[in-house]
Amino acid sequence: MRTDHPLTATVVVPTYNRADLLAATLTSLVAQDLAADRFEVVVCDDGSTDGTPDVVADFATRLRMRYLYQEDDGYRVAAARNAGITAAAGDICVFVDCGVVLTSGAVRAHLEAHERTDGPAAVIGYVHGFEQDDDDAERLRAETDLADVDATVADFAARGVWPDMRERSYTRYADELAGLPAPWVLYWTCNVSASTAQLREVGLFDEAFRSWGGEDIDLAYRLFTAGATFVLARAATALHLPHPKRYAEREEGAIANYRYMADKYRSPIVDLLTELPPLDLRELNDEVVGRGLAVATR
């Protein structure tokens, strides 16, 4: 995105009853090495009943921040993020999940990736420690120093531990995502960014997603068909803090969401998401090529 002014960012952080994790995320945003006038933070609360407002108030003097609250009406993370996009003043929206802590240069790296790209970009940041389950949560927690996220991440990278779970895809494609037929399947909103203008043009997140899974790649599919270039920005690095989760308990809802996507788009590539047993999203691009579906239309 070539502009005549330095790009600015709105960091959109959805949350629900995770005050402690939110505090860790906001602490990492305070430590960003980007000038304060180049980014803002919008916390989008999906109806928390814990101490979330107190956490936000505690950071109000340390960040350019707004707090948006919506009543609890079930799982509405898409609506929460949409409130952030609608309110955003930045050229770029950076989506960071609650409980993800950024290295000090992460927001700057997102902006630099957009500045290097001709036209709109969909930027994927790197996320250490992100796994589908929390089997190794205690060990990861023991090896994480929240007082020095940069040093922790540098240590993990040097030792080759706790890589982004998409690393095998990145390595297979030599970090070049732009030529893939379906790069959108790797766009997971724990740490990604896109042009605010293009997000609004493609219709924001689809609020029909009312259970976990799929709302991020659904948005990414529309960014892709609208011409966004998908970019991996390893320097936009983060660490996913461990917290209780079990993919198997959420898989049924995700499969239903993928069926919804298939019905909506009627695309042979999107249809692959509905196969049983489910395809690993990290393998989908190889499946597309192997089945002769590699020519994608925008």
Residue frames as qw, qx, qy, qz and C-alpha x, y, z in Angstrom:
[[0.000, 0.890, 0.457, 0.000, 0.00, 0.00, 0.00],
 [0.459, 0.139, 0.017, 0.878, 1.85, 3.06, -1.25],
 [0.134, -0.902, -0.410, 0.021, 0.80, 6.30, 0.45],
 [0.321, 0.682, -0.129, 0.645, 2.17, 9.82, 0.81],
 [0.375, -0.675, 0.353, -0.529, 2.17, 9.52, 4.61],
 [0.071, 0.248, -0.933, 0.251, 3.38, 6.95, 7.16],
 [0.569, -0.320, -0.656, -0.379, 0.71, 4.31, 7.68],
 [0.333, -0.353, 0.529, -0.697, -1.16, 4.18, 10.97],
 [0.386, -0.085, -0.916, -0.068, -2.66, 1.18, 12.74],
 [0.636, -0.370, 0.176, -0.654, -5.70, 0.33, 14.80],
 [0.192, 0.165, -0.956, 0.150, -5.03, -2.74, 16.93],
 [0.701, -0.249, -0.168, -0.647, -8.34, -4.57, 17.42],
 [0.117, 0.193, -0.915, 0.335, -8.44, -6.84, 20.49],
 [0.683, -0.349, -0.351, -0.537, -11.63, -8.85, 21.08],
 [0.099, 0.230, -0.829, 0.501, -12.11, -10.25, 24.56],
 [0.702, -0.402, -0.299, -0.506, -14.54, -12.14, 26.76],
 [0.794, -0.577, 0.082, -0.170, -13.95, -12.80, 30.47],
 [0.875, 0.080, -0.119, 0.463, -10.17, -13.01, 30.18],
 [0.150, -0.987, 0.041, -0.049, -9.05, -10.01, 32.19],
 [0.631, -0.584, 0.396, 0.322, -5.64, -11.45, 33.07],
 [0.667, 0.201, 0.512, 0.502, -4.85, -12.41, 29.48],
 [0.250, 0.892, 0.263, 0.270, -6.07, -9.02, 28.27],
 [0.348, -0.909, 0.173, 0.150, -3.69, -7.30, 30.68],
 [0.674, -0.277, 0.501, 0.466, -0.78, -9.29, 29.24],
 [0.522, 0.548, 0.477, 0.447, -1.77, -8.32, 25.68],
 [0.024, 0.977, 0.135, 0.162, -2.12, -4.64, 26.57],
 [0.552, -0.717, 0.280, 0.322, 1.21, -4.69, 28.40],
 [0.653, 0.021, 0.514, 0.555, 2.88, -5.86, 25.19],
 [0.318, 0.774, 0.385, 0.390, 1.19, -3.06, 23.28],
 [0.286, -0.949, 0.035, 0.130, 2.52, -0.47, 25.74],
 [0.605, -0.498, 0.446, 0.433, 6.01, -1.77, 24.89],
 [0.704, 0.572, 0.337, 0.253, 5.69, -1.26, 21.11],
 [0.480, -0.331, 0.175, 0.793, 8.58, 0.65, 19.53],
 [0.204, 0.559, 0.526, 0.607, 6.20, 2.53, 17.22],
 [0.001, -0.134, 0.169, -0.977, 5.49, 6.20, 17.85],
 [0.164, 0.348, 0.768, -0.513, 2.36, 6.60, 19.94],
 [0.407, 0.508, 0.071, -0.756, 0.64, 8.73, 17.30],
 [0.345, 0.316, -0.721, -0.511, 0.91, 5.91, 14.73],
 [0.409, -0.178, -0.882, -0.152, -1.30, 3.37, 16.48],
 [0.518, -0.306, 0.258, -0.756, -4.36, 3.12, 18.64],
 [0.087, -0.020, -0.989, 0.117, -5.92, 0.18, 20.47],
 [0.610, -0.179, -0.110, -0.764, -9.60, -0.75, 20.40],
 [0.092, -0.045, 0.955, -0.280, -10.68, -3.33, 22.97],
 [0.568, -0.095, -0.399, -0.713, -13.90, -4.99, 21.81],
 [0.221, -0.126, 0.842, -0.476, -15.66, -6.68, 24.73],
 [0.447, -0.140, -0.728, -0.500, -18.16, -9.42, 23.86],
 [0.656, -0.527, -0.253, -0.478, -20.07, -9.06, 27.14],
 [0.494, 0.156, -0.705, 0.484, -17.50, -9.75, 29.87],
 [0.583, -0.718, -0.222, -0.309, -18.67, -9.97, 33.46],
 [0.787, -0.270, -0.239, 0.501, -15.23, -10.14, 35.09],
 [0.332, -0.755, -0.046, 0.564, -12.74, -7.34, 35.77],
 [0.583, 0.378, 0.401, 0.597, -12.19, -6.46, 32.11],
 [0.071, 0.922, 0.195, 0.327, -13.35, -2.81, 32.45],
 [0.527, -0.820, 0.146, 0.170, -10.92, -2.32, 35.33],
 [0.730, -0.107, 0.388, 0.553, -8.05, -3.67, 33.23],
 [0.395, 0.658, 0.355, 0.534, -8.94, -1.28, 30.41],
 [0.210, -0.964, -0.084, -0.143, -9.14, 1.63, 32.84],
 [0.697, -0.580, 0.220, 0.361, -5.71, 0.74, 34.21],
 [0.614, 0.038, 0.442, 0.653, -4.15, 1.05, 30.73],
 [0.268, 0.868, 0.411, 0.082, -6.11, 4.11, 29.63],
 [0.117, -0.954, 0.166, 0.222, -3.26, 6.50, 30.43],
 [0.487, -0.465, 0.630, 0.387, -0.61, 4.33, 28.77],
 [0.338, 0.180, 0.777, 0.500, -2.24, 3.67, 25.41],
 [0.373, 0.153, -0.179, -0.897, -4.38, 5.56, 22.92],
 [0.036, -0.124, -0.992, 0.003, -7.29, 3.28, 23.59],
 [0.556, -0.122, -0.073, -0.819, -11.02, 2.93, 23.21],
 [0.175, 0.025, 0.949, -0.262, -13.26, 0.39, 24.88],
 [0.546, -0.005, -0.369, -0.752, -16.31, -0.93, 23.05],
 [0.268, -0.019, 0.886, -0.377, -18.77, -3.15, 24.88],
 [0.564, -0.073, -0.484, -0.665, -21.60, -5.27, 23.54],
 [0.720, -0.281, 0.372, -0.514, -24.08, -7.25, 25.63],
 [0.195, -0.237, 0.950, 0.058, -23.44, -10.96, 26.05],
 [0.779, 0.288, 0.100, -0.548, -25.64, -12.73, 23.51],
 [0.955, 0.111, 0.251, 0.111, -23.57, -15.84, 22.92],
 [0.633, -0.214, 0.380, 0.639, -20.44, -16.16, 20.80],
 [0.382, 0.888, 0.255, 0.021, -20.22, -12.93, 18.80],
 [0.548, -0.461, 0.251, 0.652, -16.51, -12.37, 18.17],
 [0.393, 0.391, 0.510, 0.658, -17.26, -11.42, 14.56],
 [0.090, -0.892, -0.357, -0.264, -19.55, -8.63, 15.71],
 [0.534, -0.760, 0.004, 0.371, -17.00, -7.52, 18.31],
 [0.542, -0.151, 0.385, 0.731, -14.23, -7.25, 15.72],
 [0.236, 0.621, 0.517, 0.539, -16.60, -5.47, 13.34],
 [0.259, -0.935, -0.232, 0.069, -17.22, -2.81, 15.98],
 [0.550, -0.560, 0.237, 0.573, -13.47, -2.29, 16.09],
 [0.444, 0.207, 0.532, 0.690, -13.15, -2.02, 12.31],
 [0.044, 0.819, 0.481, 0.309, -16.06, 0.42, 12.16],
 [0.359, -0.916, -0.075, 0.163, -14.48, 2.61, 14.84],
 [0.765, -0.157, 0.176, 0.599, -10.94, 2.34, 13.48],
 [0.120, 0.950, -0.066, -0.281, -9.06, 5.53, 12.66],
 [0.416, -0.514, 0.625, 0.413, -5.94, 3.70, 11.41],
 [0.480, 0.491, -0.507, -0.521, -5.10, 2.90, 7.79],
 [0.520, 0.157, -0.838, -0.051, -4.48, -0.70, 8.82],
 [0.767, -0.450, 0.136, -0.437, -6.38, -2.91, 11.24],
 [0.296, 0.359, -0.862, 0.199, -4.14, -5.30, 13.19],
 [0.815, -0.356, -0.178, -0.421, -6.14, -8.13, 14.75],
 [0.223, 0.362, -0.806, 0.412, -4.65, -9.54, 17.94],
 [0.677, -0.430, -0.562, -0.205, -6.46, -12.09, 20.07],
 [0.490, -0.728, 0.279, -0.390, -6.71, -11.60, 23.81],
 [0.876, -0.346, 0.332, 0.057, -3.87, -13.62, 25.32],
 [0.780, 0.407, 0.081, 0.468, -1.49, -13.01, 22.43],
 [0.344, -0.835, 0.083, 0.420, 1.53, -10.89, 23.43],
 [0.639, 0.747, 0.000, 0.184, 3.45, -9.03, 20.74],
 [0.684, -0.136, -0.008, 0.717, 7.17, -8.48, 20.50],
 [0.130, -0.679, -0.154, 0.706, 8.10, -4.80, 20.64],
 [0.011, 0.356, -0.468, -0.808, 8.44, -4.40, 16.88],
 [0.315, 0.304, 0.894, 0.098, 5.36, -6.34, 15.83],
 [0.305, 0.803, 0.419, -0.295, 2.94, -3.52, 15.03],
 [0.043, 0.760, -0.374, -0.531, 5.67, -1.65, 13.16],
 [0.239, -0.185, 0.877, 0.374, 6.45, -4.83, 11.18],
 [0.384, 0.568, 0.725, -0.071, 2.79, -5.13, 10.19],
 [0.236, 0.887, 0.092, -0.387, 2.81, -1.58, 8.85],
 [0.100, -0.620, 0.614, 0.479, 6.12, -2.07, 7.05],
 [0.385, 0.118, 0.886, 0.230, 4.77, -5.17, 5.31],
 [0.359, 0.770, 0.510, -0.135, 1.84, -3.11, 4.02],
 [0.051, 0.875, -0.193, -0.441, 4.15, -0.29, 2.95],
 [0.246, -0.406, 0.767, 0.432, 6.27, -2.72, 0.90],
 [0.388, 0.308, 0.860, 0.125, 3.28, -4.23, -0.91],
 [0.151, 0.015, -0.385, -0.910, 1.74, -2.76, -4.04],
 [0.555, -0.315, -0.499, -0.586, -1.99, -2.58, -3.52],
 [0.675, -0.515, 0.208, -0.486, -3.86, -3.94, -0.51],
 [0.371, 0.309, -0.858, 0.175, -2.19, -6.65, 1.56],
 [0.835, -0.455, -0.096, -0.296, -3.40, -9.31, 3.98],
 [0.245, 0.607, -0.671, 0.348, -0.48, -9.73, 6.37],
 [0.892, -0.334, -0.296, -0.066, 0.02, -12.81, 8.54],
 [0.133, -0.767, 0.538, -0.323, 2.18, -12.36, 11.62],
 [0.579, 0.170, -0.784, 0.148, 4.17, -15.16, 13.23],
 [0.646, -0.549, 0.125, -0.515, 2.80, -16.73, 16.43],
 [0.293, 0.300, -0.866, 0.273, 5.02, -18.83, 18.69],
 [0.132, -0.023, 0.818, -0.559, 3.36, -21.29, 21.05],
 [0.635, 0.143, 0.030, -0.759, 0.04, -21.52, 19.22],
 [0.050, 0.051, -0.991, -0.111, -1.35, -25.06, 19.34],
 [0.498, -0.323, -0.537, -0.599, -4.82, -26.54, 18.94],
 [0.740, -0.531, -0.411, -0.025, -4.76, -28.02, 22.45],
 [0.172, -0.854, 0.331, -0.363, -3.06, -27.05, 25.70],
 [0.955, -0.135, -0.239, 0.111, -1.21, -30.31, 26.44],
 [0.685, 0.078, -0.231, 0.687, 2.13, -28.52, 26.98],
 [0.112, -0.887, -0.168, -0.415, 0.68, -25.41, 28.58],
 [0.655, -0.742, 0.024, 0.139, 2.54, -25.76, 31.86],
 [0.744, -0.120, 0.226, 0.618, 5.92, -26.17, 30.19],
 [0.322, 0.612, 0.272, 0.669, 5.31, -23.24, 27.86],
 [0.329, -0.902, -0.143, -0.239, 4.19, -21.10, 30.79],
 [0.748, -0.567, 0.082, 0.334, 7.33, -22.03, 32.73],
 [0.644, 0.028, 0.300, 0.704, 9.58, -21.01, 29.83],
 [0.166, 0.749, 0.344, 0.541, 7.83, -17.69, 29.17],
 [0.346, -0.344, -0.311, 0.816, 9.08, -14.46, 30.72],
 [0.143, 0.828, 0.513, 0.173, 6.29, -11.94, 30.31],
 [0.270, -0.860, 0.016, 0.433, 8.60, -9.22, 31.61],
 [0.058, -0.594, 0.564, 0.570, 10.74, -9.69, 28.49],
 [0.813, 0.410, 0.343, -0.228, 8.68, -11.02, 25.59],
 [0.498, 0.771, -0.377, -0.126, 11.39, -10.14, 23.06],
 [0.078, -0.553, 0.823, -0.102, 13.98, -12.25, 24.88],
 [0.671, 0.032, 0.683, -0.286, 11.55, -15.14, 25.32],
 [0.775, 0.581, 0.133, -0.211, 10.68, -15.23, 21.63],
 [0.327, 0.762, -0.557, -0.040, 14.33, -14.88, 20.61],
 [0.342, -0.383, 0.840, -0.176, 15.18, -17.83, 22.86],
 [0.769, 0.259, 0.522, -0.261, 12.38, -19.96, 21.40],
 [0.661, 0.720, -0.132, -0.166, 13.52, -19.13, 17.86],
 [0.097, 0.706, -0.701, 0.035, 17.17, -19.89, 18.64],
 [0.389, -0.220, 0.873, -0.197, 16.28, -23.26, 20.16],
 [0.336, 0.025, -0.747, -0.573, 13.69, -24.10, 17.52],
 [0.071, -0.314, -0.899, 0.298, 10.96, -24.66, 20.10],
 [0.175, 0.643, 0.548, -0.506, 7.33, -23.55, 20.21],
 [0.111, -0.039, 0.492, 0.863, 7.18, -22.60, 16.50],
 [0.546, 0.234, 0.010, -0.804, 4.06, -21.29, 14.84],
 [0.664, 0.096, 0.731, -0.122, 1.94, -24.37, 14.08],
 [0.679, 0.706, 0.137, -0.151, 1.83, -23.20, 10.44],
 [0.221, -0.738, 0.536, 0.346, 5.63, -23.27, 10.18],
 [0.566, -0.012, 0.770, 0.294, 5.67, -26.41, 8.06],
 [0.480, 0.750, 0.449, 0.074, 3.49, -24.65, 5.49],
 [0.029, 0.961, -0.169, -0.215, 5.65, -21.54, 5.54],
 [0.406, -0.517, 0.677, 0.332, 8.78, -23.63, 5.05],
 [0.614, 0.288, 0.709, 0.194, 7.22, -25.71, 2.29],
 [0.401, 0.828, 0.350, 0.176, 6.30, -22.58, 0.35],
 [0.570, 0.110, -0.053, 0.812, 9.56, -20.74, 1.20],
 [0.099, -0.499, -0.370, 0.777, 7.50, -18.02, 2.93],
 [0.126, 0.080, -0.418, -0.896, 5.97, -17.06, -0.43],
 [0.311, 0.386, 0.780, -0.382, 2.22, -17.03, 0.08],
 [0.338, 0.521, -0.061, -0.781, 1.23, -14.73, -2.77],
 [0.350, 0.298, -0.719, -0.521, 1.43, -17.49, -5.40],
 [0.151, 0.090, 0.961, -0.215, -0.69, -20.02, -3.51],
 [0.223, -0.364, -0.678, -0.599, -4.17, -20.86, -4.79],
 [0.530, -0.690, -0.418, -0.260, -5.66, -20.55, -1.30],
 [0.360, 0.270, -0.499, 0.740, -3.41, -18.50, 1.00],
 [0.433, -0.488, 0.012, -0.758, -6.50, -17.39, 2.88],
 [0.852, -0.326, -0.397, -0.103, -6.66, -20.70, 4.80],
 [0.667, -0.036, -0.405, 0.625, -3.56, -19.59, 6.77],
 [0.018, -0.467, 0.069, -0.882, -5.01, -16.21, 7.80],
 [0.539, -0.512, -0.654, 0.139, -5.87, -16.78, 11.47],
 [0.049, -0.840, -0.088, -0.533, -6.81, -13.65, 13.38],
 [0.722, -0.570, -0.188, 0.343, -4.63, -14.27, 16.42],
 [0.332, -0.649, 0.214, 0.649, -2.09, -11.94, 14.72],
 [0.472, 0.380, 0.576, 0.549, -2.93, -10.59, 11.25],
 [0.035, 0.578, 0.114, -0.807, -3.65, -7.28, 9.56],
 [0.375, 0.496, 0.647, 0.441, -5.43, -5.81, 6.54],
 [0.056, 0.203, 0.144, 0.967, -6.32, -2.46, 5.03],
 [0.191, 0.360, 0.610, -0.680, -9.13, -0.83, 6.97],
 [0.439, 0.391, -0.181, -0.789, -10.64, 0.47, 3.73],
 [0.436, 0.152, -0.803, -0.376, -10.60, -2.96, 2.10],
 [0.039, -0.163, -0.914, 0.370, -12.05, -4.62, 5.19],
 [0.341, 0.429, 0.375, -0.747, -15.00, -2.26, 4.95],
 [0.433, 0.380, -0.463, -0.674, -15.29, -2.76, 1.19],
 [0.366, 0.075, -0.907, -0.193, -15.55, -6.56, 1.46],
 [0.629, -0.452, -0.379, -0.507, -18.22, -6.38, 4.16],
 [0.350, -0.582, 0.554, -0.482, -16.30, -6.95, 7.41],
 [0.062, -0.107, 0.982, -0.144, -16.56, -10.25, 9.30],
 [0.506, -0.265, -0.612, -0.547, -19.68, -12.29, 8.64],
 [0.322, -0.311, 0.543, -0.711, -21.72, -12.08, 11.86],
 [0.874, -0.052, -0.232, -0.423, -23.59, -15.28, 10.99],
 [0.622, 0.187, -0.691, 0.318, -20.61, -17.13, 12.52],
 [0.537, -0.639, 0.121, -0.537, -21.90, -17.74, 16.04],
 [0.915, -0.369, 0.141, 0.085, -19.52, -20.51, 17.11],
 [0.370, -0.693, 0.487, 0.382, -15.76, -20.91, 17.08],
 [0.545, -0.106, 0.702, 0.445, -13.93, -21.37, 13.79],
 [0.461, 0.450, 0.648, 0.407, -14.01, -20.07, 10.26],
 [0.113, 0.942, 0.279, -0.152, -14.94, -16.41, 10.54],
 [0.262, -0.738, 0.356, 0.509, -11.33, -15.40, 9.95],
 [0.354, -0.092, 0.752, 0.548, -10.69, -17.49, 6.82],
 [0.297, 0.711, 0.633, 0.065, -14.13, -16.48, 5.52],
 [0.009, 0.944, 0.001, -0.330, -13.05, -12.85, 5.69],
 [0.342, -0.528, 0.589, 0.508, -9.67, -13.76, 4.20],
 [0.480, 0.317, 0.753, 0.321, -11.34, -15.50, 1.27],
 [0.244, 0.894, 0.376, 0.004, -13.16, -12.28, 0.45],
 [0.193, -0.845, 0.291, 0.405, -9.96, -10.24, 0.82],
 [0.485, -0.179, 0.726, 0.453, -8.31, -12.70, -1.59],
 [0.408, 0.553, 0.672, 0.276, -11.07, -12.46, -4.20],
 [0.073, 0.975, 0.175, -0.118, -10.94, -8.66, -3.86],
 [0.602, 0.707, -0.171, 0.328, -7.26, -8.69, -4.85],
 [0.441, -0.826, 0.342, -0.084, -5.34, -8.56, -1.57],
 [0.612, 0.470, -0.609, 0.183, -1.79, -9.90, -1.69],
 [0.842, -0.533, -0.060, -0.060, -1.11, -12.35, 1.14],
 [0.354, 0.676, -0.498, 0.412, 2.19, -11.75, 2.92],
 [0.812, -0.422, -0.328, 0.235, 3.96, -13.57, 5.75],
 [0.071, 0.822, -0.294, 0.483, 5.68, -11.06, 8.06],
 [0.776, -0.157, -0.524, 0.314, 7.93, -13.05, 10.38],
 [0.266, 0.206, -0.356, 0.872, 9.07, -9.85, 12.07],
 [0.510, -0.384, -0.013, -0.770, 5.49, -9.25, 13.22],
 [0.498, 0.037, -0.850, 0.166, 6.12, -11.83, 15.91],
 [0.563, -0.478, 0.157, -0.655, 3.94, -12.76, 18.86],
 [0.138, 0.118, -0.949, 0.259, 3.58, -15.38, 21.54],
 [0.630, -0.364, -0.409, -0.551, 0.30, -17.16, 22.21],
 [0.225, -0.383, 0.697, -0.564, -0.05, -17.53, 25.96],
 [0.283, -0.130, -0.946, -0.084, -1.37, -20.93, 27.07],
 [0.460, -0.054, 0.378, -0.802, -4.94, -21.11, 28.27],
 [0.487, 0.110, 0.851, -0.165, -7.48, -23.94, 28.47],
 [0.594, 0.450, -0.204, -0.634, -8.78, -25.07, 25.08],
 [0.536, -0.037, 0.838, 0.098, -9.57, -28.32, 23.34],
 [0.239, 0.258, -0.528, -0.773, -9.94, -28.41, 19.57],
 [0.132, -0.186, -0.956, -0.182, -12.00, -31.61, 19.65],
 [0.029, 0.548, 0.680, -0.487, -14.64, -29.84, 21.74],
 [0.198, 0.641, 0.018, -0.741, -14.92, -27.05, 19.15],
 [0.171, -0.149, 0.785, 0.576, -14.54, -29.09, 15.96],
 [0.226, 0.527, 0.818, 0.047, -18.24, -29.75, 15.41],
 [0.115, 0.865, 0.253, -0.418, -19.03, -26.04, 15.35],
 [0.112, -0.586, 0.492, 0.634, -16.11, -25.36, 13.03],
 [0.245, 0.109, 0.878, 0.395, -17.28, -28.02, 10.57],
 [0.199, 0.740, 0.630, -0.123, -20.77, -26.47, 10.54],
 [0.007, 0.837, -0.061, -0.544, -19.20, -23.09, 9.81],
 [0.190, -0.329, 0.711, 0.591, -17.19, -24.54, 6.92],
 [0.259, 0.442, 0.837, 0.195, -20.41, -25.98, 5.46],
 [0.114, 0.866, 0.330, -0.358, -21.91, -22.51, 5.71],
 [0.098, -0.660, 0.412, 0.620, -18.93, -21.13, 3.78],
 [0.261, -0.001, 0.857, 0.444, -19.26, -23.80, 1.10],
 [0.223, 0.673, 0.705, -0.012, -22.95, -23.00, 0.63],
 [0.013, 0.870, 0.105, -0.482, -22.18, -19.30, 0.45],
 [0.039, -0.687, 0.478, 0.546, -19.35, -19.35, -2.09],
 [0.882, 0.384, 0.238, -0.136, -20.03, -22.46, -4.20],
 [0.266, 0.785, -0.554, -0.079, -16.32, -22.84, -4.90],
 [0.924, 0.083, -0.371, 0.041, -14.59, -26.22, -5.44],
 [0.408, 0.373, -0.563, 0.614, -11.71, -25.00, -3.29],
 [0.379, -0.361, 0.385, -0.760, -13.93, -23.88, -0.41],
 [0.889, -0.109, -0.215, -0.389, -15.80, -27.19, -0.71],
 [0.645, 0.245, -0.658, 0.302, -12.64, -28.97, 0.43],
 [0.134, -0.377, 0.540, -0.741, -13.23, -27.53, 3.91],
 [0.749, -0.156, 0.145, -0.628, -16.32, -29.73, 4.30],
 [0.716, 0.215, -0.658, -0.093, -14.67, -33.08, 3.64],
 [0.709, -0.515, 0.372, -0.307, -14.70, -35.76, 6.33],
 [0.545, -0.616, -0.285, 0.492, -12.45, -36.52, 7.99],
 [0.099, 0.983, 0.043, -0.151, -11.61, -32.81, 7.99],
 [0.707, 0.475, -0.105, 0.514, -8.58, -31.67, 6.02],
 [0.515, -0.534, -0.122, 0.659, -5.82, -29.96, 7.93],
 [0.260, 0.945, 0.124, -0.154, -5.96, -26.33, 6.76],
 [0.256, -0.738, 0.501, 0.373, -2.17, -26.35, 6.51],
 [0.450, -0.058, 0.816, 0.358, -2.43, -29.07, 3.84],
 [0.511, 0.655, 0.469, -0.298, -5.25, -27.55, 1.82],
 [0.275, 0.786, -0.323, -0.450, -3.08, -25.76, -0.75],
 [0.116, -0.336, 0.900, 0.253, -1.33, -29.04, -1.61],
 [0.431, 0.354, 0.816, -0.151, -4.73, -30.70, -1.94],
 [0.417, 0.772, 0.127, -0.462, -5.88, -27.95, -4.28],
 [0.177, 0.654, -0.622, -0.393, -2.86, -28.47, -6.52],
 [0.238, -0.153, 0.957, 0.059, -3.02, -32.27, -6.32],
 [0.428, 0.473, 0.745, -0.194, -6.67, -32.30, -7.41],
 [0.327, 0.304, 0.529, 0.722, -6.13, -29.92, -10.30],
 [0.084, -0.875, -0.477, -0.013, -8.01, -27.04, -8.69],
 [0.551, -0.335, -0.070, 0.761, -4.95, -24.80, -8.57],
 [0.141, 0.326, 0.298, 0.886, -6.19, -22.12, -10.96],
 [0.108, -0.599, -0.623, 0.492, -8.00, -19.74, -8.65],
 [0.139, 0.623, 0.371, 0.674, -10.15, -16.89, -9.89],
 [0.169, -0.184, -0.419, 0.873, -10.32, -13.64, -8.04]]
